[in-house]
Amino acid sequence: MPFACAVFSADFGAPIKNSFSPRNPSLLFDIDPPEQQQAEQGNEGIALRMACQSPDAIRMELGLGPELKRADLQRCRRRFAAQNHPDRLPPQFREAAEQRMKTANALLDAAMLLAHA
């Protein structure tokens, strides 16, 4: 039975590394400048690629194991936010950080649907 995740936005397009670590959330993302992302991927984003895939396909795309717990994802989200929140960075880095936070939240929301309690 296909699994449909919510389509968050067509602008999320950061390439994903095939690893996951709640201790180092930066392993989830290879973030390029927004201009480069748009040139390489057009308007297609991560959530669009993941729509209507099976849970196993989404886990494989995100590099998540079957033993994933919601608590691990919450820790990952908090650490990533602490390191990359736009309000904690100098003004010249805020726009890129906002895009990074949106992408991270979309990915982690999709992963939360797959996680065990």
Buried (B, 14 or more C-beta within 10 A) or exposed (E): EEBEBEBBBEBBBBEBEEEBEBEEBBBBBEBBEBEEBEEEBEEEBBBBBBBEBEBEBBBEBBBBEEEBEEEBBBBBBEBBBEBBBBEEBEEEEBEBBBBBBBBBBBBBBBBEEBBEE
